[in-house]
């Protein structure tokens, strides 16, 4: 089975997120909330992006003979050297990426953008790049928020970006085994559209769902908003095909289980384009849900809500966990109620009577056959109620799902209004979660407040595991004159706090450029050596996505026990 998809690619703005037609302006209440919370004199739109014609693009360095070789592989119409395409591929969607482009800086744009149509074309392109000493960045949806697709030249004679959008086919579907094989350039909505006629779903819905691609999911070990139910991308992928500078590499097995040595699939999953180009992958799929049921609960504190989620995961019947499981802290709950148009007075009185003066909001979505959902929801309700929860009905969950993909659009308007906004995420064990939440949050507040500015930090848990949970931080402040320095200061402070707490440096945003300096604290110097050795085996010239994932040298030591020996008393 090969299904050709004529996917409509939404128009994308060069300075921001996704399709501008989907963006919604902030209302007067939201603007006043921001102004008063951040202590800003004004939130007028005084920082618009420059016009596209004003964006500075560096000179392209590819010789005509090299361009001719690339055109001979894909066809001339699939090799772009115009300024607009180069600007659109000048980075991802991190705040530094957007700050630079909004200010008119695309000087690091790739020399050319190539749109391959087959794995064989990718293989031939890589051969040319090795011979001509050209760096290669693989580009799916371009949604990286950690510098994962920045076109860093790494000392090479030039750099090209491979845009995978033409490789967007469903290759094979096995409904009995519930697996599906796709080309890597297929986007989230097209995946679901291809599976829907067969009553199936991938169930992977990250916030970048509308833009991100399957190859990006696999390359970054992404998590979707329903991953508590369906699993993370690294749990879904069965096999992957990688085109490397040393040749094709098929990793993984379609067998239900294997003991055939170390799991080489994990060399590909999470490799972030540094080893080769993922051209296709086979993943587990699930029956599309017959029904969805929404629930919302309030808890007296973030700690109480966290404990409720732990009890739900540990003491509930296996399979009872909601597919979506989110818990907001007090600040995020307050902003949700305020900005969502809730009748906060009546709600506050209702919760105050029940001993919840500073509530935290939990949202749940159960999916599956209706009789099963009812039973699962009843059993979950008993655990949540014993943990101090107060039910709030289904409306908050439905409201969240309605706007689940709209969050990134808000950043564009906030930056235009002089508001700095950024996110970061981590995960920790239940025993370390509270400390991680407290110390990382405080580190962000301290770093933002260094110049006397007010700051706002909100946090939520969005993925729950048997041994712990994720933490997702969103923080805002007035945009300083040097926004890039502001961002670097805050991200470094938060990352060091994450390392000190013994949490992971990234739960689902990947490593990219931003997190590479802190990776050795998680995997150790020997781990870096192993990664470097794998890269040398598959990409000996180092052309694949230079500067990402693997740090040049260890720079941030760990401050928590990482081995059994570290935990023992020493004389």
C-alpha positions as MATLAB code, in Angstrom:
seq = 'XXXXXXXXXXXXXXXXXXXXXXXXXXXXXXXXXXXXXXXXXXXXXXXXXXXXXXXXXXXXXXXXXXXXXXXXXXXXXXXXXXXXXXXXXXXXXXXXXXXXXXXXXXXXXXXXXXXXXXXXXXXXXXXXXXXXXXXXXXXXXXXXXXXXXXXXXXXXXXXXXXXXXXXXXXXXXXXXXXXXXXXXXXXXXXXXXXXXXXXXXXXXXXXXXXXXXXXXXXXXXXXXXXXXXXXXXXXXXXXXXXXXXXXXXXXXXXXXXXXXXXXXXXXXXXXXXXXXXXXXXXXXXXXXXXXXXXXXXXXXXXXXXXXXXXXXXXXXXXXXXXXXXXXXXXXXXXXXXXXXXXXXXXXXXXXXXXXXXXXXXXXXXXXXXXXXXXXXXXXXXXXXXXXXXXXXXXXXXXXXXXXXXXXXXXXXXXXXXXXXXXXXXXXXXXXXXXXXXXXXXXXXXXXXXXXXXXXXXXXXXXXXXXXXXXXXXXXXXXXXXXXXXXXXXXXXXXXXXXXXXXXXXXXXXXXXXXXXXXXXXXXXXXXXXXXXXXXXXXXXXXXXXXXXXXXXXXXXXXXXXXXXXXXXXXX';
ca = [
       0.000    0.000    0.000;
       1.286    3.438   -0.957;
      -1.109    6.329   -0.439;
      -0.145    9.578   -2.108;
      -1.340   12.549   -0.083;
      -1.933   15.962   -1.577;
      -1.410   17.741    1.692;
      -2.143   21.426    1.796;
       0.720   23.188    3.551;
      -0.645   26.125    5.507;
       0.979   29.479    4.823;
       3.671   30.180    7.402;
       4.915   33.548    8.558;
       8.664   34.046    8.424;
       8.751   35.801   11.813;
       6.423   33.645   13.905;
       4.260   30.602   14.288;
       2.218   28.771   11.681;
      -0.695   30.113    9.709;
      -1.402   33.762   10.630;
      -5.089   33.229    9.838;
      -5.347   31.028   12.940;
      -4.019   33.708   15.292;
      -6.476   35.464   17.592;
      -5.736   38.881   19.106;
      -5.645   39.313   22.855;
      -8.746   40.934   24.305;
      -8.799   44.016   26.557;
      -9.055   41.894   29.720;
      -6.017   39.820   28.778;
      -3.994   42.920   27.933;
      -4.866   44.564   31.228;
      -3.979   41.353   33.082;
      -0.554   41.363   31.411;
       0.026   45.064   32.009;
      -0.841   44.938   35.678;
       0.829   41.583   36.380;
       4.110   42.570   34.726;
       4.019   46.180   35.883;
       4.298   47.524   32.322;
       3.404   51.108   31.523;
       1.888   49.950   28.240;
       1.302   46.844   26.190;
       0.772   48.725   22.942;
       2.005   46.974   19.772;
       5.245   48.944   19.477;
       7.646   46.138   18.496;
       6.363   44.825   15.144;
       8.623   42.695   12.951;
      10.423   44.448   10.126;
       9.080   44.058    6.594;
      10.220   40.935    4.797;
      12.062   43.073    2.248;
      14.192   44.494    5.073;
      15.422   41.127    6.343;
      19.172   40.787    5.874;
      20.302   37.552    4.230;
      23.938   36.546    3.947;
      25.418   35.902    0.522;
      24.917   32.385   -0.816;
      28.247   30.598   -1.138;
      27.355   27.601   -3.333;
      29.072   27.515   -6.697;
      26.953   27.081   -9.801;
      28.555   23.701  -10.452;
      27.353   22.452   -7.047;
      23.842   23.769   -7.647;
      23.839   21.988  -10.996;
      24.669   18.697   -9.271;
      21.832   19.156   -6.778;
      19.366   20.135   -9.504;
      20.285   17.038  -11.467;
      19.204   14.908   -8.493;
      15.825   16.479   -7.616;
      14.970   18.602  -10.634;
      15.660   22.326  -10.805;
      12.217   23.232   -9.453;
      13.065   21.537   -6.158;
      16.220   23.543   -5.459;
      15.478   27.014   -4.048;
      18.035   29.790   -3.617;
      15.669   32.771   -3.413;
      15.783   34.986   -0.328;
      12.257   34.138    0.868;
      12.834   30.371    1.058;
      16.199   30.913    2.694;
      14.617   33.195    5.319;
      11.801   30.684    5.963;
      14.480   28.082    6.715;
      16.800   30.331    8.726;
      15.923   28.615   12.004;
      13.086   27.163   14.016;
      10.568   28.693   16.402;
      12.614   29.315   19.532;
      12.344   32.761   21.056;
      15.928   33.633   19.951;
      15.088   32.446   16.413;
      12.063   34.733   16.307;
      13.785   37.701   17.945;
      16.530   37.607   15.326;
      14.197   37.295   12.366;
      11.764   39.911   13.678;
      14.728   42.305   13.905;
      15.633   41.526   10.283;
      18.553   39.171   10.934;
      18.639   36.071    8.717;
      22.355   36.320    8.019;
      22.808   32.647    8.897;
      20.215   31.455    6.378;
      21.168   28.332    4.387;
      22.718   28.765    0.959;
      20.000   26.668   -0.640;
      16.845   24.764    0.294;
      16.424   21.345   -1.323;
      13.091   19.473   -1.467;
      13.913   15.755   -1.982;
      11.189   13.370   -3.156;
      12.652    9.965   -2.296;
      15.137    8.294    0.039;
      17.354    7.664   -2.990;
      17.465   11.387   -3.730;
      18.419   12.063   -0.116;
      21.230    9.516   -0.427;
      22.588   11.191   -3.561;
      22.352   14.651   -2.022;
      24.349   13.538    1.023;
      27.021   12.090   -1.263;
      27.364   15.465   -2.972;
      27.519   17.240    0.392;
      30.292   14.956    1.653;
      32.313   15.508   -1.507;
      31.715   19.261   -1.600;
      32.070   19.742    2.186;
      28.574   21.120    2.756;
      26.722   21.028    6.072;
      23.173   19.612    6.024;
      20.169   20.527    8.181;
      17.028   18.385    7.911;
      13.841   20.474    8.131;
      10.407   18.990    8.839;
       7.873   21.422   10.208;
      10.579   23.768   11.497;
       8.959   23.857   14.949;
      12.061   23.341   17.101;
      12.135   25.637   20.135;
      15.681   24.719   21.206;
      17.682   25.775   18.144;
      17.436   22.303   16.598;
      17.264   23.495   12.978;
      19.504   26.551   13.116;
      21.627   26.449    9.933;
      25.026   26.424   11.655;
      27.848   26.043    9.134;
      30.334   24.463   11.490;
      33.319   25.552    9.381;
      32.041   23.933    6.178;
      32.200   25.549    2.749;
      28.430   25.961    2.627;
      25.168   24.727    4.110;
      21.943   23.386    2.668;
      18.593   22.657    4.271;
      16.641   19.551    3.277;
      12.918   20.333    3.493;
      11.088   16.984    3.691;
       7.586   18.168    2.750;
       7.429   16.237   -0.542;
       7.988   12.934    1.290;
       4.538   12.741    2.865;
       3.077    9.346    1.925;
       1.466    6.538    3.882;
       3.596    3.615    2.711;
       1.996    0.601    4.390;
      -0.766   -0.158    6.864;
      -1.075   -3.406    8.808;
      -4.460   -3.232   10.570;
      -4.035   -6.659   12.192;
      -0.709   -5.774   13.794;
      -1.802   -2.150   14.181;
       1.264   -0.616   12.602;
       1.604    2.017    9.891;
       4.629    3.121    7.854;
       4.937    6.724    6.720;
       7.474    8.886    4.952;
       9.104   11.292    7.355;
       7.795   14.540    5.898;
       4.111   13.864    6.597;
       2.567   16.326    9.056;
       0.389   15.543   12.055;
      -3.026   16.348   10.518;
      -2.196   14.330    7.373;
      -1.222   11.322    9.511;
      -4.614   11.365   11.176;
      -6.381   11.931    7.849;
      -4.652    8.876    6.366;
      -5.562    6.645    9.322;
      -9.131    7.867    9.899;
     -10.770    5.863    7.052;
      -9.395    2.715    8.697;
     -10.742    3.622   12.145;
      -7.233    4.201   13.505;
      -5.203    6.995   15.067;
      -1.569    7.593   15.940;
      -2.759    9.465   19.025;
       0.256   11.780   18.963;
      -0.830   15.396   19.420;
       1.977   17.728   20.505;
       1.172   21.429   20.620;
       3.022   21.667   17.291;
       0.688   19.021   15.772;
      -0.520   21.221   12.909;
       3.018   21.988   11.722;
       5.327   19.201   12.938;
       6.239   16.096   10.929;
       6.636   12.414   11.671;
      10.386   12.667   11.156;
      10.495   15.471   13.693;
       8.538   13.385   16.187;
      11.056   10.546   15.924;
      14.171   12.718   15.744;
      13.282   14.615   18.926;
      11.595   11.899   21.035;
       8.538   14.129   21.228;
       5.571   13.707   23.556;
       1.999   14.497   22.627;
      -0.689   15.947   24.829;
      -2.338   12.498   24.941;
       0.887   10.602   25.599;
      -0.220    9.479   29.060;
      -2.733    7.329   27.187;
      -1.144    6.560   23.817;
       2.539    6.773   24.682;
       5.411    9.013   23.659;
       6.807    8.923   20.119;
       9.750    6.802   21.279;
       7.264    4.243   22.623;
       5.281    4.269   19.370;
       8.086    3.869   16.819;
       8.924    0.299   15.774;
      11.509    0.927   13.070;
      13.048    3.756   11.087;
      15.050    4.189    7.895;
      17.974    6.580    8.106;
      20.023    7.853    5.171;
      23.500    8.629    6.472;
      26.678    9.911    4.818;
      27.962    6.320    5.135;
      24.893    4.793    3.514;
      21.371    3.617    4.423;
      20.661    2.300    7.919;
      17.519    0.385    8.901;
      17.021    0.387   12.660;
      14.431   -1.454   14.704;
      12.300   -4.505   14.134;
       8.646   -5.159   13.385;
       8.766   -8.248   15.601;
       6.738   -7.878   18.819;
       9.886   -8.528   20.864;
      13.552   -9.229   20.279;
      16.716  -10.027   22.189;
      19.002   -9.337   19.216;
      21.519   -7.181   21.017;
      21.294   -3.523   22.063;
      18.361   -1.593   20.667;
      19.956    0.239   17.740;
      16.648    1.965   17.021;
      17.548    4.271   19.893;
      20.523    5.462   17.847;
      18.006    6.983   15.435;
      15.237    8.042   17.828;
      16.322   11.332   19.375;
      19.269   11.786   17.015;
      18.046   15.266   15.978;
      19.401   15.081   12.440;
      23.004   14.755   13.618;
      23.556   11.233   12.220;
      21.564   11.273    9.002;
      18.135   11.935    7.546;
      15.134    9.934    8.755;
      13.195    9.208    5.562;
      10.504    6.831    6.875;
       9.339    5.091   10.027;
       6.885    2.438   11.149;
       4.834    3.184   14.254;
       2.170    1.590   16.406;
      -1.349    2.870   15.817;
      -4.494    2.505   17.909;
      -8.241    2.265   17.304;
      -9.747    5.721   17.005;
     -11.702    6.479   20.179;
     -15.407    5.819   20.028;
     -16.001    8.529   22.609;
     -14.255   11.203   24.635;
     -15.275   12.221   28.123;
     -13.896   15.338   29.803;
     -13.402   16.067   33.457;
     -11.966   18.861   35.595;
     -11.045   18.817   39.263;
      -9.737   21.425   41.644;
      -7.229   20.782   44.439;
      -6.225   23.005   47.390;
      -2.573   23.277   46.275;
      -0.193   22.182   43.556;
       1.377   19.706   45.976;
      -2.042   18.212   46.745;
      -2.878   17.939   43.058;
       0.491   16.335   42.330;
      -0.102   13.764   45.048;
      -3.542   13.072   43.582;
      -1.985   12.321   40.188;
       0.570   10.025   41.826;
      -2.185    8.138   43.631;
      -4.200    7.917   40.430;
      -1.182    6.418   38.655;
      -0.132    4.090   41.488;
      -3.433    2.991   42.991;
      -5.803    3.098   40.064;
      -6.691    0.029   38.029;
      -4.234   -0.487   35.183;
      -5.594    1.274   32.111;
      -7.720    3.718   34.098;
      -5.374    6.671   33.542;
      -6.915    9.397   31.413;
      -5.349    9.815   27.981;
      -4.881   13.497   28.785;
      -3.794   14.320   32.322;
      -2.845   17.938   33.149;
      -2.423   19.812   36.409;
      -1.841   23.581   36.560;
      -0.214   25.306   39.497;
      -1.920   28.181   41.311;
      -0.587   30.867   38.963;
      -1.523   29.036   35.772;
      -4.935   28.234   37.231;
      -5.517   31.895   38.077;
      -4.530   33.038   34.581;
      -6.687   30.311   33.004;
      -9.719   31.429   34.959;
      -9.003   35.106   34.329;
      -8.184   34.909   30.616;
     -10.773   32.240   29.873;
     -13.685   34.470   30.811;
     -14.738   32.416   33.810;
     -17.074   33.874   36.372;
     -14.247   33.921   38.844;
     -16.224   35.449   41.679;
     -18.771   32.649   41.839;
     -16.106   30.012   41.238;
     -13.862   31.405   43.970;
     -16.718   31.399   46.461;
     -17.642   27.839   45.487;
     -14.085   26.583   46.002;
     -13.424   28.696   49.094;
     -16.346   27.054   50.873;
     -14.619   23.766   50.155;
     -11.314   24.949   51.603;
      -9.630   25.844   48.309;
      -8.718   29.536   48.448;
      -5.770   29.153   46.029;
      -6.945   26.272   43.844;
      -5.051   24.317   41.231;
      -6.897   22.982   38.190;
      -6.593   19.450   36.824;
      -7.947   18.531   33.384;
      -8.636   15.001   32.177;
      -9.777   13.377   28.943;
     -10.766    9.715   28.859;
     -11.012    7.999   25.467;
     -12.432    4.669   24.341;
     -15.726    2.757   24.342;
     -18.409    4.512   26.380;
     -19.017    1.710   28.939;
     -15.288    1.441   29.669;
     -14.943    5.197   30.046;
     -17.774    5.378   32.558;
     -16.192    2.676   34.715;
     -12.696    4.184   34.457;
     -13.998    7.634   35.303;
     -15.912    6.390   38.367;
     -12.851    4.595   39.737;
     -10.682    7.667   39.073;
     -13.209    9.942   40.775;
     -13.011    7.944   43.996;
      -9.219    8.369   44.116;
      -9.339   12.084   43.236;
     -12.022   12.786   45.820;
     -10.069   11.008   48.566;
      -7.070   13.150   47.612;
      -9.034   16.349   48.289;
     -10.309   17.029   44.790;
     -13.487   18.943   43.975;
     -15.166   18.112   40.620;
     -15.791   21.044   38.257;
     -17.576   19.327   35.383;
     -16.548   18.887   31.767;
     -16.440   22.463   30.456;
     -12.806   23.305   31.397;
     -11.544   20.197   29.587;
     -13.573   20.928   26.480;
     -12.391   24.527   26.514;
      -8.754   23.434   26.780;
      -9.098   21.000   23.868;
     -10.708   23.659   21.706;
      -7.636   25.882   22.056;
      -4.985   23.195   22.545;
      -2.911   24.221   19.501;
      -3.314   27.993   19.789;
      -0.736   28.724   22.499;
       2.271   29.362   20.224;
       0.353   32.009   18.292;
       0.103   34.136   21.435;
       3.883   34.533   21.561;
       3.905   36.469   18.281;
       1.497   39.078   19.620;
       3.211   39.236   23.002;
       6.595   39.926   21.388;
       4.964   42.628   19.265;
       3.680   44.202   22.485;
       7.078   44.156   24.175;
       6.427   41.100   26.361;
       9.148   38.483   26.658;
       7.662   34.974   26.798;
       9.413   31.627   26.814;
       8.879   28.034   27.876;
      10.982   25.140   29.098;
      10.223   21.674   30.377;
      11.694   18.857   32.384;
      10.659   15.701   34.218;
      11.558   14.327   37.620;
      10.746   11.399   39.870;
       7.903   11.801   42.344;
      10.426   12.148   45.172;
      12.214   15.020   43.391;
       9.254   16.680   41.684;
       8.375   19.220   44.377;
      11.989   20.353   44.805;
      12.436   20.603   41.053;
       9.271   22.682   40.685;
      10.208   25.025   43.516;
      13.874   25.597   42.637;
      13.437   25.929   38.872;
      10.537   28.324   39.290;
      12.538   30.467   41.708;
      15.585   30.460   39.430;
      13.449   31.827   36.584;
      11.955   34.544   38.797;
      15.405   35.541   40.079;
      16.935   35.686   36.610;
      14.050   37.682   35.151;
      14.128   40.060   38.093;
      17.861   40.816   37.903;
      17.134   44.149   36.236;
      14.231   44.963   38.537;
      11.472   43.844   36.190;
       8.332   42.073   37.337;
       7.905   38.492   36.172;
       5.194   35.884   35.972;
       5.836   32.123   35.971;
       3.174   29.471   35.526;
       3.651   25.724   35.497;
       1.764   22.561   34.669;
       2.211   18.808   34.696;
       1.223   17.291   31.368;
       2.656   13.750   31.388;
       2.353   11.237   34.212;
       4.497    8.120   34.613;
       4.701    5.380   37.249;
       7.881    6.916   38.672;
       7.318   10.634   38.125;
       5.916   13.392   35.956;
       6.832   16.255   33.659;
       6.918   19.964   34.506;
       6.281   22.629   31.862;
       7.149   26.243   32.730;
       5.867   29.315   30.887;
       7.324   32.668   31.938;
       6.757   36.294   31.000;
       8.380   39.640   31.685;
       8.993   42.923   29.967;
      11.212   42.481   26.904;
      14.620   43.984   27.616;
      16.593   45.992   25.051;
      18.799   42.966   24.435;
      16.199   40.200   24.310;
      18.742   37.581   23.247;
      20.876   38.226   26.330;
      17.761   38.194   28.509;
      16.730   34.829   27.114;
      20.205   33.327   27.491;
      20.425   34.498   31.120;
      17.080   33.010   32.104;
      17.493   29.725   30.233;
      20.950   29.192   31.749;
      19.704   29.839   35.283;
      16.769   27.472   34.826;
      18.885   24.782   33.177;
      21.422   24.849   35.993;
      18.601   24.537   38.514;
      17.232   21.537   36.610;
      20.642   19.875   36.668;
      21.071   20.600   40.373;
      17.672   19.048   41.116;
      18.580   15.820   39.349;
      15.851   16.227   36.734;
      16.180   15.716   32.978;
      17.424   18.657   30.933;
      14.633   18.057   28.431;
      11.438   16.011   28.582;
      10.132   16.539   25.055;
      11.692   19.639   23.446;
      14.938   17.763   22.605;
      18.494   19.041   23.062;
      19.317   21.174   20.027;
      21.656   24.076   20.717;
      20.017   25.307   23.907;
      20.437   22.187   26.039;
      23.676   20.773   24.621;
      25.914   22.452   27.265;
      24.016   20.620   30.022;
      23.818   17.165   28.445;
      26.945   15.790   30.111;
      25.313   16.363   33.509;
      22.675   13.819   32.496;
      24.619   11.202   30.524;
      28.177   11.788   31.764;
      31.432   12.395   29.935;
      31.604    8.772   28.815;
      28.086    9.092   27.438;
      29.216   12.069   25.351;
      32.140    9.987   24.105;
      29.752    7.195   23.065;
      27.493    9.640   21.190;
      30.525   11.137   19.474;
      31.730    7.688   18.444;
      28.338    6.846   16.911;
      28.384   10.126   14.995;
      31.891    9.426   13.745;
      30.743    6.010   12.496;
      27.726    7.323   10.564;
      28.872   10.861    9.753;
      32.693   10.871    9.821;
      32.948   14.267    8.110;
      30.502   15.816   10.608;
      28.260   17.399    7.986;
      24.940   16.485    9.628;
      23.348   19.327   11.612;
      26.543   20.756   13.131;
      26.424   22.183   16.654;
      23.348   20.264   17.819;
      22.844   17.606   20.498;
      26.503   16.787   21.190;
      28.341   19.492   23.166;
      31.809   20.489   22.026;
      33.045   19.820   25.545;
      31.452   19.143   28.939;
      30.612   22.469   30.556;
      28.060   21.988   33.345;
      28.987   19.329   35.926;
      26.326   17.327   37.688;
      25.589   18.224   41.307;
      23.527   15.163   42.232;
      24.402   11.449   42.592;
      24.501    9.723   39.201;
      25.982    6.325   40.066;
      25.730    3.883   42.923;
      29.291    4.731   43.892;
      28.371    8.403   44.165;
      25.745    7.606   46.785;
      28.069    5.657   49.081;
      29.844    7.261   52.005;
      33.502    7.923   51.414;
      36.207    8.063   54.091;
];
